[in-house]
């Protein structure tokens, strides 16, 4: 609202020029301050809007990167699962082969022990054979010698018996049948 200004003859207003000037300056200062505040607020608003847009862009890019990484992770997990599915039968086969290998190793060890035992028995048998073969001529010689001694003893005994029978036959009556049998007549 505007106040009425009364002019006088001398040219002085009731309020005076100074008051009006001060008032105008104050109003101008307030308007200037308001404009400055508006400019600052507008600048801040624009700056915040730009920051928000930049943050939204970053969030969007980060979200895209996260989604891409999640997709890669899911794909990697699927590949890992496929590989695990391929490895599972191989692990089973490996376990079976390991078991077979262990059984074959046991069998080989047992066969090796049996072979060593057989080789030892063979060596013992060959040693006995060699010892027996070495002892055989001596045994034959000893046997021949004993045979000769036995034959000599038998001959000596036969001779003794014949000599005894001759002596008995000299005394036996040849007319009796028992005496004839004994003396061979």
VOMAR-809256 format. One record per residue (C-alpha): residue in three letters; residue number from 1; x, y, z. Coordinates in pm, 1 decimal. Example, Ala and Ser with C-alpha at 12.3 -4.5 7.8 and 13.67 -1.06 7.14 Angstrom:
2
+-----+-----+----------+----------+----------+
!  aa !   i !       c1 !       c2 !       c3 !
+-----+-----+----------+----------+----------+
! ALA !   1 !   1230.0 !   -450.0 !    780.0 !
! SER !   2 !   1367.0 !   -106.0 !    714.0 !
+-----+-----+----------+----------+----------+
//
This chain:
185
+-----+-----+----------+----------+----------+
!  aa !   i !       c1 !       c2 !       c3 !
+-----+-----+----------+----------+----------+
! UNK !   1 !      0.0 !      0.0 !      0.0 !
! UNK !   2 !    113.2 !    323.8 !    -85.5 !
! UNK !   3 !     91.0 !    606.8 !    147.6 !
! UNK !   4 !    -12.3 !    940.9 !     41.2 !
! UNK !   5 !    249.9 !   1196.8 !     18.3 !
! UNK !   6 !    150.4 !   1552.8 !     83.7 !
! UNK !   7 !    338.0 !   1825.6 !    -91.5 !
! UNK !   8 !    387.2 !   2161.3 !     66.7 !
! UNK !   9 !    473.4 !   2499.4 !    -86.7 !
! UNK !  10 !    823.8 !   2489.8 !     13.5 !
! UNK !  11 !    864.7 !   2160.7 !   -167.8 !
! UNK !  12 !    918.7 !   1954.4 !    138.3 !
! UNK !  13 !    715.2 !   1646.4 !    177.9 !
! UNK !  14 !    575.3 !   1545.9 !    504.5 !
! UNK !  15 !    788.9 !   1240.4 !    526.0 !
! UNK !  16 !   1077.0 !   1401.4 !    364.7 !
! UNK !  17 !   1311.6 !   1288.4 !     96.4 !
! UNK !  18 !   1545.4 !   1118.6 !    328.6 !
! UNK !  19 !   1289.0 !    887.4 !    466.6 !
! UNK !  20 !   1165.6 !    794.7 !    125.6 !
! UNK !  21 !   1513.4 !    726.4 !      8.9 !
! UNK !  22 !   1586.4 !    510.3 !    305.3 !
! UNK !  23 !   1270.2 !    329.2 !    252.3 !
! UNK !  24 !   1344.2 !    275.4 !   -112.9 !
! UNK !  25 !   1690.1 !    157.9 !    -33.6 !
! UNK !  26 !   1560.1 !    -78.2 !    229.2 !
! UNK !  27 !   1302.4 !   -214.2 !    -11.3 !
! UNK !  28 !   1567.0 !   -243.7 !   -282.0 !
! UNK !  29 !   1799.4 !   -418.3 !    -39.1 !
! UNK !  30 !   1523.9 !   -656.9 !     66.8 !
! UNK !  31 !   1433.5 !   -724.7 !   -295.3 !
! UNK !  32 !   1802.3 !   -769.0 !   -379.9 !
! UNK !  33 !   1842.7 !  -1005.4 !    -85.8 !
! UNK !  34 !   1531.6 !  -1195.6 !   -186.8 !
! UNK !  35 !   1658.7 !  -1223.7 !   -544.0 !
! UNK !  36 !   1998.6 !  -1337.2 !   -413.8 !
! UNK !  37 !   1833.3 !  -1593.6 !   -190.4 !
! UNK !  38 !   1621.1 !  -1709.4 !   -484.5 !
! UNK !  39 !   1929.3 !  -1730.5 !   -705.7 !
! UNK !  40 !   2118.6 !  -1923.0 !   -437.1 !
! UNK !  41 !   1819.2 !  -2151.3 !   -381.8 !
! UNK !  42 !   1779.0 !  -2202.4 !   -755.2 !
! UNK !  43 !   2151.4 !  -2273.2 !   -788.0 !
! UNK !  44 !   2134.7 !  -2517.8 !   -496.7 !
! UNK !  45 !   1823.3 !  -2680.7 !   -643.2 !
! UNK !  46 !   1986.6 !  -2713.8 !   -985.5 !
! UNK !  47 !   2304.6 !  -2846.1 !   -828.4 !
! UNK !  48 !   2109.9 !  -3097.8 !   -621.3 !
! UNK !  49 !   1911.5 !  -3200.6 !   -928.6 !
! UNK !  50 !   2235.0 !  -3252.9 !  -1123.2 !
! UNK !  51 !   2382.4 !  -3448.3 !   -831.3 !
! UNK !  52 !   2065.2 !  -3658.6 !   -813.0 !
! UNK !  53 !   2080.1 !  -3727.9 !  -1185.2 !
! UNK !  54 !   2447.0 !  -3819.8 !  -1159.3 !
! UNK !  55 !   2375.1 !  -4046.2 !   -860.5 !
! UNK !  56 !   2081.7 !  -4202.5 !  -1045.3 !
! UNK !  57 !   2312.1 !  -4266.0 !  -1342.2 !
! UNK !  58 !   2570.9 !  -4421.6 !  -1112.1 !
! UNK !  59 !   2303.6 !  -4630.2 !   -942.8 !
! UNK !  60 !   2173.3 !  -4741.1 !  -1280.8 !
! UNK !  61 !   2525.0 !  -4832.7 !  -1399.8 !
! UNK !  62 !   2602.3 !  -5005.7 !  -1069.7 !
! UNK !  63 !   2272.2 !  -5193.6 !  -1090.1 !
! UNK !  64 !   2353.3 !  -5300.9 !  -1446.0 !
! UNK !  65 !   2701.3 !  -5410.1 !  -1337.1 !
! UNK !  66 !   2559.6 !  -5596.7 !  -1038.0 !
! UNK !  67 !   2300.6 !  -5765.5 !  -1261.5 !
! UNK !  68 !   2572.7 !  -5852.4 !  -1512.3 !
! UNK !  69 !   2793.4 !  -5992.5 !  -1233.2 !
! UNK !  70 !   2496.0 !  -6184.0 !  -1089.6 !
! UNK !  71 !   2428.3 !  -6330.7 !  -1434.5 !
! UNK !  72 !   2796.6 !  -6424.6 !  -1464.8 !
! UNK !  73 !   2787.5 !  -6580.3 !  -1116.8 !
! UNK !  74 !   2472.3 !  -6776.9 !  -1201.5 !
! UNK !  75 !   2631.9 !  -6889.2 !  -1528.2 !
! UNK !  76 !   2951.3 !  -6986.3 !  -1343.6 !
! UNK !  77 !   2748.1 !  -7178.3 !  -1085.1 !
! UNK !  78 !   2568.9 !  -7361.5 !  -1365.3 !
! UNK !  79 !   2901.4 !  -7446.6 !  -1529.1 !
! UNK !  80 !   3037.8 !  -7562.5 !  -1193.7 !
! UNK !  81 !   2727.0 !  -7776.2 !  -1141.2 !
! UNK !  82 !   2766.1 !  -7924.6 !  -1490.3 !
! UNK !  83 !   3133.1 !  -7996.8 !  -1421.3 !
! UNK !  84 !   3043.6 !  -8150.3 !  -1084.6 !
! UNK !  85 !   2784.3 !  -8365.5 !  -1261.0 !
! UNK !  86 !   3051.8 !  -8473.6 !  -1508.8 !
! UNK !  87 !   3305.6 !  -8530.4 !  -1231.5 !
! UNK !  88 !   3071.8 !  -8739.6 !  -1010.9 !
! UNK !  89 !   3077.7 !  -9047.2 !  -1239.3 !
! UNK !  90 !   3451.0 !  -9000.0 !  -1285.3 !
! UNK !  91 !   3498.9 !  -8994.2 !   -907.7 !
! UNK !  92 !   3290.0 !  -9310.1 !   -878.7 !
! UNK !  93 !   3495.3 !  -9472.6 !  -1153.7 !
! UNK !  94 !   3814.9 !  -9351.8 !   -982.6 !
! UNK !  95 !   3700.7 !  -9505.2 !   -653.5 !
! UNK !  96 !   3622.3 !  -9833.3 !   -830.1 !
! UNK !  97 !   3958.9 !  -9830.4 !  -1006.3 !
! UNK !  98 !   4135.0 !  -9749.1 !   -679.3 !
! UNK !  99 !   3955.2 ! -10040.0 !   -514.8 !
! UNK ! 100 !   4049.6 ! -10270.0 !   -803.6 !
! UNK ! 101 !   4407.3 ! -10145.0 !   -788.4 !
! UNK ! 102 !   4420.6 ! -10216.1 !   -414.9 !
! UNK ! 103 !   4277.2 ! -10563.9 !   -471.5 !
! UNK ! 104 !   4524.5 ! -10626.5 !   -754.5 !
! UNK ! 105 !   4806.4 ! -10498.4 !   -535.1 !
! UNK ! 106 !   4700.8 ! -10738.1 !   -258.1 !
! UNK ! 107 !   4675.8 ! -11018.9 !   -510.4 !
! UNK ! 108 !   5016.3 ! -10927.3 !   -654.0 !
! UNK ! 109 !   5165.9 ! -10912.3 !   -304.6 !
! UNK ! 110 !   5015.4 ! -11251.7 !   -219.9 !
! UNK ! 111 !   5138.7 ! -11395.7 !   -550.4 !
! UNK ! 112 !   5483.0 ! -11246.8 !   -482.9 !
! UNK ! 113 !   5486.6 ! -11404.5 !   -136.3 !
! UNK ! 114 !   5373.7 ! -11736.8 !   -283.3 !
! UNK ! 115 !   5641.7 ! -11708.4 !   -552.3 !
! UNK ! 116 !   5908.4 ! -11635.0 !   -292.7 !
! UNK ! 117 !   5784.0 ! -11928.5 !    -83.6 !
! UNK ! 118 !   5786.6 ! -12155.9 !   -389.5 !
! UNK ! 119 !   6133.5 ! -12034.0 !   -488.6 !
! UNK ! 120 !   6255.0 ! -12101.4 !   -135.0 !
! UNK ! 121 !   6096.3 ! -12446.9 !   -137.4 !
! UNK ! 122 !   6247.3 ! -12507.9 !   -482.3 !
! UNK ! 123 !   6590.0 ! -12399.6 !   -358.7 !
! UNK ! 124 !   6550.4 ! -12623.1 !    -52.7 !
! UNK ! 125 !   6438.2 ! -12912.9 !   -274.5 !
! UNK ! 126 !   6727.0 ! -12857.6 !   -514.6 !
! UNK ! 127 !   6967.2 ! -12844.2 !   -221.5 !
! UNK ! 128 !   6820.6 ! -13167.3 !    -85.4 !
! UNK ! 129 !   6840.1 ! -13318.8 !   -434.5 !
! UNK ! 130 !   7200.0 ! -13205.2 !   -472.0 !
! UNK ! 131 !   7283.6 ! -13333.5 !   -124.4 !
! UNK ! 132 !   7103.2 ! -13660.6 !   -201.1 !
! UNK ! 133 !   7276.9 ! -13687.8 !   -539.1 !
! UNK ! 134 !   7609.8 ! -13622.3 !   -369.3 !
! UNK ! 135 !   7530.3 ! -13875.2 !    -95.4 !
! UNK ! 136 !   7392.3 ! -14138.0 !   -338.5 !
! UNK ! 137 !   7730.1 ! -14270.6 !   -466.4 !
! UNK ! 138 !   7855.9 ! -14292.3 !   -110.1 !
! UNK ! 139 !   7536.1 ! -14468.7 !     -4.6 !
! UNK ! 140 !   7567.2 ! -14704.8 !   -302.7 !
! UNK ! 141 !   7929.5 ! -14770.5 !   -217.0 !
! UNK ! 142 !   7838.3 ! -14825.5 !    149.1 !
! UNK ! 143 !   7548.9 ! -15048.8 !     44.1 !
! UNK ! 144 !   7771.4 ! -15248.0 !   -190.0 !
! UNK ! 145 !   8027.1 ! -15283.1 !     83.3 !
! UNK ! 146 !   7762.3 ! -15395.9 !    331.0 !
! UNK ! 147 !   7619.4 ! -15630.4 !     66.3 !
! UNK ! 148 !   7963.0 ! -15782.2 !     15.3 !
! UNK ! 149 !   8010.0 ! -15815.7 !    390.1 !
! UNK ! 150 !   7664.9 ! -15970.7 !    422.5 !
! UNK ! 151 !   7735.7 ! -16211.1 !    135.9 !
! UNK ! 152 !   8068.0 ! -16299.2 !    292.3 !
! UNK ! 153 !   7895.6 ! -16355.3 !    626.7 !
! UNK ! 154 !   7624.3 ! -16560.8 !    453.2 !
! UNK ! 155 !   7890.7 ! -16768.0 !    277.6 !
! UNK ! 156 !   8075.4 ! -16808.7 !    603.3 !
! UNK ! 157 !   7753.0 ! -16912.1 !    778.9 !
! UNK ! 158 !   7662.9 ! -17150.2 !    494.8 !
! UNK ! 159 !   8006.4 ! -17297.7 !    520.3 !
! UNK ! 160 !   7967.4 ! -17332.3 !    894.6 !
! UNK ! 161 !   7628.4 ! -17496.9 !    846.6 !
! UNK ! 162 !   7769.1 ! -17731.2 !    582.7 !
! UNK ! 163 !   8060.8 ! -17815.8 !    805.0 !
! UNK ! 164 !   7826.3 ! -17877.0 !   1095.9 !
! UNK ! 165 !   7589.5 ! -18081.1 !    877.8 !
! UNK ! 166 !   7882.7 ! -18288.9 !    755.8 !
! UNK ! 167 !   7986.3 ! -18354.8 !   1108.8 !
! UNK ! 168 !   7629.3 ! -18445.1 !   1204.3 !
! UNK ! 169 !   7584.7 ! -18664.3 !    894.0 !
! UNK ! 170 !   7885.5 ! -18863.2 !    996.4 !
! UNK ! 171 !   7701.4 ! -18961.5 !   1308.3 !
! UNK ! 172 !   7352.6 ! -19004.6 !   1163.1 !
! UNK ! 173 !   7222.8 ! -19347.6 !   1067.6 !
! UNK ! 174 !   7162.2 ! -19345.2 !    693.4 !
! UNK ! 175 !   6882.2 ! -19597.6 !    726.4 !
! UNK ! 176 !   6651.5 ! -19364.5 !    903.4 !
! UNK ! 177 !   6433.8 ! -19132.4 !    694.5 !
! UNK ! 178 !   6489.8 ! -18830.5 !    910.8 !
! UNK ! 179 !   6858.9 ! -18872.4 !    896.7 !
! UNK ! 180 !   6844.0 ! -18907.5 !    518.2 !
! UNK ! 181 !   6644.2 ! -18589.5 !    486.6 !
! UNK ! 182 !   6890.3 ! -18400.7 !    698.1 !
! UNK ! 183 !   7194.0 ! -18525.8 !    511.5 !
! UNK ! 184 !   7032.3 ! -18499.8 !    170.6 !
! UNK ! 185 !   7056.4 ! -18863.2 !     75.8 !
+-----+-----+----------+----------+----------+
//
